[in-house]
Amino acid sequence: MHPSLLFLSLTLLLPLAAAAPPPHLTRHRRIHADAPPQEHIEVARPLPIESLDLSCELPILSHAFGNTIDLPPTNDTYYPPPDCAWTNAVLHLSGASNGSQYDRIAGVWLAGAEILRTSTPEPTDDGIIWNVRKDVTRYSSLLRQSNITLSVMLENIVNDVYTGVYNLNLTFYYYYNATAADAVNPPLSIFPPNRRSIQVNESLDLNKNPADLIIPISATGEESFWFKIEKELDAVYHGVHIPLNTYRAVIEVYVSFHGDDEFWYSNPPDSYIETNNLTTKRGHGAYREVLIKLDNDVIGSVMPFPVIFTGGINPLLWEPVVSIGAFDLPSYEIELTPFLGILLDSKSHYFGLGVAEAIPFWLVDANLHLWLDYEVDRVQAGPIKYSSPSTSVEREFKFNQLDGKFETEGERESKFSGWVFTSAGNFTTYVTNKLEFENTIEYKSNGTEKKVEHEVEIKSNVQVKSDFGATISALTVKRKHSLEFTTVNLPGSGERNYLVTTKLEQSMKEEKKVEENGSGEVLSKLDNKQKANGWMFVRDHDVLSGSASLEQRYKVEDIFGCYTRRVLADGGSIRTDMENFICGTTAASGSIVVW
């Protein structure tokens, strides 16, 4: 299944009045004559594992993505570095571009398993650069294999108008952690790793305890690896036969949204569009949910974080600080161990991916992470409780011509449990998941003002218990993300001129509690907030002028310590960038500033 050209573009979330400008705009601009390329950043904490000893590095791919529309992924052959002992790995993607171009979606796969989904900034005539660094330790079982294919996909168009070529370089960095160099994650550069016995106190964190085997749930790669979903009935299924000595399973889902559904959380219902005779196709309401199925039964779901690409809403907001997740789109994990009683029957089973109430288009794929018991040829497993996810979605729509208010809220809850008898004993895994969401879209002033409020709360809990009821390991994740923005569209002096103002706030909060072998709870917290506002003059497809500012506050606390960062950007430049590795203060240029 081959996706069409992925226009993330400058897609304006303008009111849907007939006077609104077209959805895809571009800019031809120069920052400063002979200025050096400007670096675009996503605010994040430096990766803690980069403080470890660097064992080796592997530059693997350098490619200019020019006119790559309708071309298959770019491939290279991967071999792990020889004579290199490592326990952890980082993927570094560096990019550069200049000219005029839309932003693009891109992905990196190893042996057909996605290891990074990212998007590009929009270039300037003077040029831009950017860097993405991701901890890919969870993919260690793939990184230890030899003679496998590394693939990168970035569809782009280059012509007389859109001149920007995206130059990407990929490098793997391998680190050695002496305290982790044990049977759980042996420091070997060959595959397979040491055939290990099950550790009773194994972590449920995928980066701390990588799987023994990863099976991609993706397309063939002849045209692309991601599946393209254009409507709810477009669910895709992938047959999988898992090893009979599997004692744990987790599915990791990658997803992004594009086209008419790029801003699904701001789409009004079809009745509003039809009643007002609007030409936009960006409708079908604001409820979307990625559904994960096993043999056609829903076993989990994801309501993804609303990543805003660098051309989204108002592109001036994201120069040079991009929105949360734009360079490293999050993946989503669902524990499947309670379903091993179904999967371990020597038969193939089908994993399905779909999007409830989708319109064109979504890109999805997944990785199936499996842990193997090498002491036996086969483990025994069975269910204790399967409770099909219960879903409730309520909608209330009121509108009069172009003004109106549309409210959508709902929840989904699921509970699963199952036992697995392994060489280390009999263990029962209990999984509970709860999702709650609220969305409000409001139009005022004859549809020229639009306000969107979107909030999602997620709580998941995984517990592994012994025959005696003792908790062996546990992982609880609470996540809340919200997005609120207002756009106002005012007519300009000319027939096709518009003034667009935007105010926006978005946040991601996450709390994790981990318990391993009765060692007590380990807590980690993330609080990431952005606040931005801006204006721009638009004529037809061109942004004539404008300005924007953004403030971001980032804070994370965990076993590695505390890290805070505060960034202020205005007029396309970073004015303030303060960080500290001790909570309560922020260091900038040698000074100490109260956080």
C-alpha positions as MATLAB code, in Angstrom:
seq = 'MHPSLLFLSLTLLLPLAAAAPPPHLTRHRRIHADAPPQEHIEVARPLPIESLDLSCELPILSHAFGNTIDLPPTNDTYYPPPDCAWTNAVLHLSGASNGSQYDRIAGVWLAGAEILRTSTPEPTDDGIIWNVRKDVTRYSSLLRQSNITLSVMLENIVNDVYTGVYNLNLTFYYYYNATAADAVNPPLSIFPPNRRSIQVNESLDLNKNPADLIIPISATGEESFWFKIEKELDAVYHGVHIPLNTYRAVIEVYVSFHGDDEFWYSNPPDSYIETNNLTTKRGHGAYREVLIKLDNDVIGSVMPFPVIFTGGINPLLWEPVVSIGAFDLPSYEIELTPFLGILLDSKSHYFGLGVAEAIPFWLVDANLHLWLDYEVDRVQAGPIKYSSPSTSVEREFKFNQLDGKFETEGERESKFSGWVFTSAGNFTTYVTNKLEFENTIEYKSNGTEKKVEHEVEIKSNVQVKSDFGATISALTVKRKHSLEFTTVNLPGSGERNYLVTTKLEQSMKEEKKVEENGSGEVLSKLDNKQKANGWMFVRDHDVLSGSASLEQRYKVEDIFGCYTRRVLADGGSIRTDMENFICGTTAASGSIVVW';
ca = [
       0.000    0.000    0.000;
       1.704    3.180   -1.160;
       1.066    6.587    0.438;
       0.720    9.598   -1.763;
       3.059   12.521   -1.275;
       2.939   13.440    2.384;
       2.056   17.134    2.533;
       2.344   18.187    6.129;
       2.726   21.688    4.795;
       1.514   24.920    6.192;
      -1.958   23.637    6.895;
      -3.885   26.472    8.435;
      -6.515   25.705   11.026;
      -8.587   28.631    9.944;
     -12.302   29.004   10.469;
     -14.163   27.178    7.758;
     -15.992   30.158    6.318;
     -16.036   30.394    2.562;
     -13.655   33.343    2.775;
     -10.901   31.241    4.359;
      -7.698   30.886    2.323;
      -6.658   27.529    0.876;
      -5.284   24.962    3.344;
      -1.759   24.626    1.917;
       0.440   27.717    1.884;
       4.122   28.352    1.348;
       6.682   31.060    1.937;
       9.697   32.284   -0.003;
      11.891   34.029    2.501;
      15.452   34.875    3.396;
      16.473   35.474    6.986;
      19.770   37.356    6.528;
      22.065   37.660    3.567;
      24.984   35.203    3.900;
      23.692   34.066    7.301;
      24.775   30.636    8.557;
      22.151   27.879    8.605;
      19.820   28.171   11.562;
      19.419   25.191   13.862;
      15.877   24.066   14.668;
      15.404   22.175   17.926;
      12.931   20.086   19.859;
      13.348   20.810   23.557;
      14.214   17.617   25.407;
      16.544   16.295   28.052;
      20.017   15.118   26.966;
      19.891   11.327   26.849;
      21.184    9.942   30.179;
      22.891    6.991   28.491;
      25.158    9.401   26.631;
      27.010    9.866   29.929;
      28.199    6.259   29.615;
      31.450    5.258   27.963;
      31.169    5.443   24.180;
      32.277    2.085   22.790;
      31.994    2.801   19.085;
      30.012    4.632   16.433;
      28.662    3.593   13.061;
      27.824    6.131   10.322;
      25.443    4.175    8.140;
      23.500    6.351    5.725;
      23.900    9.705    4.012;
      21.307   10.637    1.415;
      19.829   13.682   -0.311;
      16.048   13.341   -0.520;
      15.212   15.420   -3.559;
      12.439   14.437   -5.932;
      11.607   11.192   -4.127;
       7.868   11.112   -4.746;
       6.658    7.612   -5.715;
      10.069    6.108   -4.975;
      10.571    3.206   -2.550;
      12.498    3.667    0.695;
      16.232    4.339    0.548;
      18.120    1.294    1.829;
      21.520    0.380    3.207;
      22.885   -2.812    4.710;
      23.424   -2.882    8.453;
      26.171   -4.776   10.259;
      26.898   -4.185   13.951;
      30.375   -2.759   14.546;
      32.958   -5.521   15.061;
      34.957   -5.893   18.274;
      32.642   -3.546   20.131;
      31.131   -4.402   23.508;
      27.962   -2.421   24.134;
      24.810   -2.442   26.225;
      22.953    0.646   24.976;
      22.508    2.372   21.635;
      21.505    5.788   20.301;
      20.351    6.711   16.802;
      21.437   10.175   15.664;
      19.709   11.743   12.663;
      21.146   15.027   11.420;
      19.458   17.025    8.680;
      20.064   20.081    6.528;
      18.095   21.886    3.833;
      17.746   25.235    2.127;
      15.284   26.763   -0.303;
      11.494   26.639   -0.295;
       9.792   23.426    0.768;
       6.949   21.926    2.737;
       7.727   19.898    5.830;
       7.708   16.130    5.341;
       7.117   13.020    7.391;
       9.937   10.472    7.547;
      10.632    7.097    9.104;
      13.558    4.777    9.828;
      13.204    0.976    9.818;
      15.579   -1.840   10.686;
      14.682   -5.206    9.164;
      11.178   -3.814    8.587;
      10.685   -2.683   12.203;
      10.204    1.053   12.687;
      12.708    2.594   15.103;
      12.045    6.316   14.494;
       9.229    8.423   13.100;
      10.089   12.065   12.573;
       9.195   15.161   10.574;
      11.301   17.881    9.029;
      11.385   21.624    9.628;
      10.573   23.959    6.756;
      13.774   25.358    5.214;
      14.770   28.946    4.443;
      16.909   30.308    1.629;
      19.779   30.690    4.093;
      19.415   27.077    5.177;
      18.478   25.153    8.298;
      19.960   22.249   10.246;
      18.481   19.982   12.911;
      19.388   16.949   15.007;
      17.392   14.083   16.473;
      18.900   11.720   19.050;
      16.861    8.737   20.206;
      17.587    5.942   22.664;
      17.101    2.777   20.593;
      18.290    0.258   23.196;
      14.882   -1.449   23.058;
      15.775   -2.599   19.533;
      18.992   -4.334   20.676;
      17.951   -7.724   19.292;
      17.831   -6.147   15.830;
      20.960   -4.053   16.308;
      22.960   -7.218   17.082;
      21.984   -8.842   13.793;
      24.176   -8.747   10.697;
      23.326   -8.240    7.048;
      19.900   -6.713    7.612;
      18.362   -3.737    5.843;
      18.158   -0.236    7.238;
      15.526    1.814    5.398;
      14.606    5.494    5.372;
      11.526    6.959    3.728;
      10.970   10.644    3.035;
       8.791   11.563    0.070;
       9.594   14.969   -1.345;
       9.001   17.016   -4.496;
      11.628   19.294   -5.995;
      10.793   21.588   -8.912;
      11.097   25.239   -9.912;
       8.888   26.321   -6.994;
       9.742   23.842   -4.243;
      13.518   23.755   -4.292;
      14.371   22.353   -0.874;
      16.277   19.055   -0.789;
      16.465   17.289    2.572;
      19.967   15.975    3.326;
      19.926   13.337    6.063;
      22.763   11.533    7.842;
      22.222    8.584   10.188;
      24.737    7.364   12.760;
      24.466    4.760   15.512;
      26.344    5.294   18.781;
      26.995    2.335   21.075;
      27.587    2.700   24.814;
      28.785    0.341   27.519;
      27.233    0.207   30.980;
      29.226   -2.126   33.215;
      26.404   -2.462   35.743;
      24.005   -3.590   33.010;
      26.449   -5.982   31.358;
      24.823   -9.091   32.732;
      22.611  -11.880   31.463;
      19.667   -9.557   30.932;
      21.474   -7.491   28.310;
      24.849   -9.067   27.446;
      27.474   -6.744   25.933;
      27.878   -8.695   22.735;
      27.881   -7.476   19.170;
      26.747  -10.790   17.691;
      23.311  -12.332   17.352;
      21.698  -14.150   19.023;
      22.634  -12.883   22.501;
      23.550  -15.290   25.274;
      20.727  -17.699   25.770;
      19.722  -16.574   29.193;
      17.495  -17.919   31.878;
      14.510  -15.824   32.858;
      15.313  -13.299   35.564;
      12.506  -13.194   38.109;
      12.987   -9.467   38.672;
      13.010   -8.445   35.030;
      12.060   -4.859   34.325;
       8.934   -4.066   32.329;
      10.738   -1.097   30.745;
      11.571   -1.938   27.119;
      14.801    0.078   27.115;
      15.993   -1.479   30.372;
      15.042   -5.025   29.399;
      14.970   -5.281   25.578;
      13.038   -8.091   23.937;
      14.760  -11.184   22.544;
      12.861  -10.971   19.274;
      11.068   -8.189   17.402;
       8.585   -9.021   14.646;
       7.543   -6.078   12.448;
       3.864   -5.578   11.720;
       4.364   -3.461    8.645;
       4.060   -3.400    4.874;
       6.556   -5.160    2.638;
       8.758   -2.134    1.994;
       8.523   -2.447   -1.771;
       6.663    0.864   -1.795;
       6.620    1.717    1.918;
       6.611    0.085    5.341;
       3.741    1.977    6.911;
       0.122    1.081    6.264;
      -2.094    3.871    4.961;
      -5.538    4.186    6.573;
      -8.061    6.344    4.690;
     -11.273    5.336    6.448;
     -12.472    3.302    9.385;
     -13.005    0.193    7.269;
      -9.385    0.290    6.070;
      -8.110   -1.827    8.975;
      -5.019   -3.797    7.962;
      -4.104   -7.272    9.223;
      -0.731   -8.952    9.456;
      -0.315  -12.657   10.120;
       2.216  -13.628   12.803;
       3.412  -16.997   14.086;
       5.214  -16.472   17.391;
       7.755  -18.853   18.983;
       6.251  -21.346   21.411;
       8.735  -20.421   24.149;
       7.492  -16.820   24.336;
       6.728  -15.745   27.900;
       6.070  -12.025   27.396;
       4.678   -9.946   24.514;
       4.283   -6.198   23.963;
       3.056   -4.429   20.849;
       4.541   -1.010   20.057;
       2.483    1.185   17.708;
       3.730    4.056   15.547;
       1.119    6.455   14.154;
       0.873    9.837   12.450;
      -2.000   11.746   10.848;
      -2.051   13.655    7.589;
      -4.142   15.171    4.816;
      -7.704   16.009    5.809;
      -7.126   14.356    9.205;
      -3.857   16.090   10.109;
      -5.839   18.164   12.617;
      -8.475   15.549   13.440;
      -8.936   17.017   16.932;
     -10.255   20.250   15.348;
     -12.544   18.774   12.689;
     -16.236   19.787   12.910;
     -18.999   17.264   12.209;
     -20.098   16.628    8.633;
     -23.513   18.157    9.344;
     -21.899   21.562    9.978;
     -19.999   21.408    6.687;
     -22.974   20.202    4.659;
     -25.485   22.664    6.140;
     -23.202   25.624    5.420;
     -22.274   24.352    1.933;
     -18.558   24.441    2.755;
     -16.049   22.879    0.389;
     -13.584   21.635    2.996;
     -13.114   17.905    3.472;
     -11.707   18.353    6.973;
     -14.712   17.038    8.850;
     -16.202   13.875   10.367;
     -15.936   15.192   13.927;
     -13.077   15.160   16.413;
     -13.100   11.572   17.698;
     -10.311    9.299   16.466;
      -8.874    6.227   18.122;
      -6.256    3.808   16.849;
      -7.556    0.280   17.434;
      -5.322   -2.762   17.903;
      -6.972   -6.064   17.103;
      -6.099   -9.723   17.546;
      -7.981  -12.002   15.162;
     -10.555   -9.225   14.683;
     -11.144   -8.633   18.413;
     -10.157   -5.247   19.837;
      -7.505   -5.786   22.518;
      -6.224   -2.231   22.921;
      -6.394    1.314   21.647;
      -4.397    4.521   21.376;
      -5.551    8.134   21.254;
      -2.298    9.689   20.074;
      -0.670   12.864   21.257;
      -1.656   15.654   18.800;
       1.774   16.347   17.321;
       1.755   19.584   15.301;
       4.137   19.501   12.361;
       6.251   22.543   11.570;
       3.865   23.767    8.876;
       0.827   23.359   11.110;
      -1.620   26.000   12.398;
       0.889   28.843   11.955;
       4.392   27.820   10.821;
       5.904   30.953   12.330;
       5.149   29.496   15.774;
       7.650   26.674   15.213;
      10.725   28.651   14.169;
      13.186   27.577   15.425;
      11.615   25.609   18.327;
       9.341   22.882   16.993;
       6.243   21.558   18.725;
       6.319   18.751   21.258;
       7.083   15.459   19.510;
       7.623   16.879   16.010;
      11.188   15.502   15.680;
      10.601   12.304   17.660;
       6.986   11.214   17.407;
       6.028    9.012   20.361;
       5.277    5.329   20.010;
       2.679    3.581   22.172;
       3.014    0.279   24.047;
       0.319   -2.248   24.925;
       1.062   -5.297   27.080;
      -0.133   -8.488   25.371;
       1.197  -11.145   27.762;
      -2.321  -12.111   28.979;
      -3.094  -13.169   25.385;
      -0.304  -15.755   25.163;
      -2.896  -18.412   25.944;
      -4.346  -17.621   22.511;
      -1.099  -16.989   20.655;
       0.813  -20.113   21.754;
      -1.288  -22.644   19.847;
       1.150  -23.287   16.969;
      -1.101  -21.325   14.604;
      -0.773  -17.998   12.837;
      -2.722  -15.121   14.322;
      -3.602  -11.806   12.772;
      -2.804   -8.457   14.312;
      -4.946   -5.628   13.000;
      -4.479   -1.857   12.995;
      -7.320    0.558   12.285;
      -8.496    4.070   13.125;
     -12.032    4.678   14.364;
     -13.924    7.272   12.255;
     -10.815    8.065   10.188;
     -10.751   10.141    7.023;
      -7.718   10.361    4.725;
      -5.200    9.658    5.975;
      -3.231    7.948    8.753;
       0.102    6.106    8.611;
       0.416    3.205   11.057;
       2.617    0.210   11.717;
       3.777   -1.707   14.771;
       6.511   -3.845   16.303;
       5.794   -7.007   18.263;
       8.356   -7.359   21.092;
       8.769  -10.928   22.372;
      10.746  -12.356   25.315;
      11.822  -16.005   25.014;
      12.484  -18.734   27.575;
      15.573  -20.500   26.217;
      15.419  -23.197   28.899;
      12.375  -24.850   27.342;
      11.007  -25.525   23.879;
       7.537  -24.473   24.881;
       5.891  -22.573   27.708;
       2.335  -23.073   28.857;
      -0.099  -20.161   29.058;
      -3.770  -19.540   29.624;
      -6.290  -16.781   30.277;
      -7.764  -15.786   33.596;
      -9.908  -12.844   32.552;
     -10.602  -11.260   29.183;
     -12.836   -8.224   29.383;
     -13.473   -6.731   25.971;
     -12.709   -2.996   26.020;
     -15.871   -1.056   26.780;
     -16.246    2.227   24.931;
     -18.538    5.176   25.481;
     -18.551    8.226   23.199;
     -21.025   11.086   23.688;
     -21.536   14.020   21.334;
     -23.463   17.275   21.658;
     -23.604   19.552   18.600;
     -25.296   22.954   18.381;
     -24.831   25.450   15.564;
     -26.616   28.236   13.726;
     -25.139   28.880   10.305;
     -21.363   29.335   10.787;
     -21.427   29.775   14.563;
     -21.693   26.800   16.855;
     -20.258   24.569   19.541;
     -19.390   20.880   19.239;
     -18.584   18.787   22.307;
     -17.294   15.223   22.257;
     -16.253   13.135   25.233;
     -15.767    9.492   25.973;
     -13.818    6.756   27.674;
     -12.512    3.254   27.083;
     -11.588    0.759   29.787;
     -10.162   -2.744   29.558;
      -8.943   -5.456   31.930;
      -6.988   -8.567   30.975;
      -5.088  -11.185   32.936;
      -3.395  -14.452   32.112;
      -0.829  -16.921   33.443;
       2.397  -18.184   31.926;
       4.267  -21.261   33.206;
       7.985  -20.886   32.465;
      11.274  -22.452   33.536;
      11.407  -19.832   36.309;
       7.932  -20.618   37.617;
       4.303  -19.711   37.126;
       3.529  -16.001   36.778;
       0.296  -14.107   36.264;
       0.141  -10.785   34.438;
      -2.667   -8.332   35.195;
      -3.271   -5.450   32.776;
      -5.711   -2.561   33.173;
      -6.057    0.412   30.843;
      -8.313    3.444   31.064;
      -8.651    6.272   28.553;
     -10.735    9.438   28.997;
     -11.002   12.329   26.567;
     -12.840   15.628   26.129;
     -12.963   17.821   23.045;
     -14.703   21.132   22.365;
     -14.733   23.088   19.097;
     -16.411   26.492   19.016;
     -16.998   28.944   16.148;
     -17.853   32.601   16.723;
     -18.216   35.844   14.743;
     -19.793   34.227   11.720;
     -17.191   31.466   11.706;
     -14.145   33.743   11.612;
     -13.022   32.766   15.128;
     -12.341   29.167   16.050;
     -11.413   27.785   19.467;
     -10.343   24.197   20.103;
      -9.877   22.490   23.473;
      -8.626   18.906   23.519;
      -7.646   16.855   26.575;
      -6.774   13.182   27.015;
      -6.010   11.271   30.222;
      -4.590    7.761   30.180;
      -3.797    5.355   32.999;
      -2.294    1.924   32.460;
      -1.108   -0.632   34.971;
       0.802   -3.876   34.462;
       1.483   -6.219   37.379;
       3.335   -9.523   37.335;
       2.672  -11.734   40.359;
       3.989  -15.057   41.571;
       1.979  -18.139   42.510;
       1.901  -16.788   46.061;
       0.476  -13.420   45.016;
       3.703  -11.487   45.557;
       4.333   -8.661   43.108;
       7.404   -9.495   41.022;
       7.329   -6.368   38.887;
       4.884   -3.595   38.136;
       4.594   -0.557   35.898;
       1.993    2.192   36.263;
       1.822    5.034   33.753;
      -0.368    8.115   34.077;
      -0.357   10.459   31.119;
      -2.269   13.643   30.426;
      -1.939   15.778   27.332;
      -3.863   18.870   26.387;
      -4.048   21.298   23.490;
      -5.896   24.594   23.343;
      -5.742   27.168   20.585;
      -7.731   30.012   19.069;
      -7.441   31.290   15.504;
      -9.046   34.473   14.189;
      -9.314   35.158   10.473;
      -9.833   38.779    9.392;
     -10.144   40.111    5.833;
      -7.248   42.188    4.513;
      -7.127   45.124    2.135;
      -7.271   42.944   -0.968;
      -9.835   40.421   -2.098;
      -7.561   37.459   -1.416;
      -5.699   38.873    1.585;
      -6.187   37.680    5.159;
      -4.831   38.432    8.596;
      -4.634   35.361   10.805;
      -3.887   35.501   14.536;
      -3.199   32.460   16.696;
      -2.889   31.732   20.407;
      -1.870   28.230   21.432;
      -0.988   26.180   24.512;
      -0.092   22.509   24.626;
       1.307   20.244   27.320;
       2.379   16.701   28.055;
       2.484   15.369   31.613;
       3.557   11.845   32.464;
       4.168    9.952   35.691;
       5.662    6.456   35.858;
       5.936    4.152   38.846;
       8.140    1.079   38.513;
       8.452   -1.792   40.983;
      10.903   -4.641   40.530;
      11.281   -7.666   42.826;
      10.011   -5.922   45.921;
      12.646   -3.189   45.696;
      10.042   -0.486   46.179;
       8.649    2.058   43.776;
      10.796    4.193   41.525;
       9.054    7.316   40.313;
       9.673    9.429   37.225;
       7.834   12.584   36.218;
       7.714   14.654   33.036;
       6.107   18.075   32.633;
       6.453   19.655   29.187;
       4.550   22.835   28.267;
       4.480   25.240   25.317;
       2.730   28.588   24.989;
       2.796   30.444   21.675;
       1.087   33.242   19.787;
       1.553   34.866   16.407;
       0.061   36.589   13.398;
       0.546   36.452    9.632;
      -0.707   38.117    6.472;
      -1.726   35.622    3.802;
      -2.439   36.093    0.100;
      -3.654   33.071   -1.816;
      -1.012   30.409   -1.067;
       1.681   32.780    0.201;
       2.498   34.089    3.661;
       3.503   37.703    3.036;
       4.637   38.639    6.545;
       4.147   37.817   10.183;
       5.713   37.210   13.553;
       5.383   34.748   16.423;
       6.771   33.954   19.853;
       6.960   30.778   21.919;
       7.834   29.883   25.496;
       8.558   26.314   26.543;
       9.134   24.909   30.026;
      10.445   21.380   30.349;
      11.049   19.414   33.556;
      11.850   15.760   34.182;
      12.662   13.950   37.441;
      13.770   10.310   37.673;
      16.588    8.045   38.865;
      19.061   10.033   36.771;
      18.274   13.229   38.660;
      16.355   16.341   37.744;
      16.586   18.375   34.568;
      14.856   21.655   33.753;
      14.944   23.860   30.698;
      13.224   27.087   29.730;
      13.342   28.403   26.166;
      11.997   31.662   24.749;
      11.816   32.177   20.981;
      10.673   35.322   19.207;
      10.751   36.426   15.594;
      12.346   33.191   14.419;
      15.273   33.255   16.884;
      15.956   31.855   20.340;
      16.211   34.730   22.805;
      16.614   32.735   26.031;
      17.737   29.171   26.652;
      18.260   28.228   30.301;
      18.840   24.724   31.616;
      19.930   23.055   34.811;
      20.467   19.563   36.139;
      19.320   20.537   39.629;
      15.661   21.339   40.157;
      14.778   24.711   41.576;
      17.302   26.737   39.585;
      18.117   27.248   35.964;
      21.603   28.103   34.736;
      22.193   30.413   31.787;
      25.536   31.874   30.725;
      27.000   31.228   34.142;
      24.129   32.767   36.072;
      21.593   31.121   38.349;
      17.967   31.941   37.685;
      14.987   30.890   39.785;
      12.894   28.366   37.872;
];
